[in-house]
Amino acid sequence: MVGGTAFAEGGARVSNPVGIGYAPSNLITTVPVTTQVDRLLAQRPVLDSTDLVFLWAGANDGFTQLGMIGGGAATPTEGLTQMALEGGVMAAQVQRLRTAGAKYVVVALVPNLAN
């Protein structure tokens, strides 16, 4: 396919719809990566083996869990546990794309959140 399609949305988290900047009273919502993948696969249930699919997520979950934005997790252990769960959800999204025929799936790593 020539061209491309983007379902990415700034502020999104992996599976939680309450992302960075979420303010439904101002009609500002965030669509999680899981929904973005749903939308791609609804539009194109069979992906071509030459398609290149990028997934980049996790930083907004980290910011939230570490309390840098929003309330954060109750304890550091709870935050790390949630991050591990979201990592599993990301892996499941990669598997969904591969099952649909994508041969090339790039998963960008979380940037250094300490800076």
C-alpha positions, 0 to 999 in steps of 0.5 A: 500500500502506498501512503499510510494511515495513522491512528496515533493520538497524543496523550494516549495510554496503552489501555486506559482511556483516561490519558494525558489531557483527558477532559471530557467536559471540554470534549477532549478525550484520549483513545488508548492504543488498544482502541487504536489497534481495534480501529486499524483492524476494523478498517483493514482486518488483513494486513499486508506482509509488507506493511510497517506498523509502529506502536509507541506507548508506555511513557504516558502510563509511566508518567501517570503511575509515577505520579508525574501527571495525575494522581499516580499509583498508591505505592511504587510497587503498585505502579510497577505492577500496573506498568508490567500489566500494560507491557503484557497488553502491548505484547498482545497488541503486537500479536494481534497485528501479527495474526492479521498478517503484519510482518513488520511491527516496530515497538518504540521503547519508553524514553528515559522518564528520569529526565 
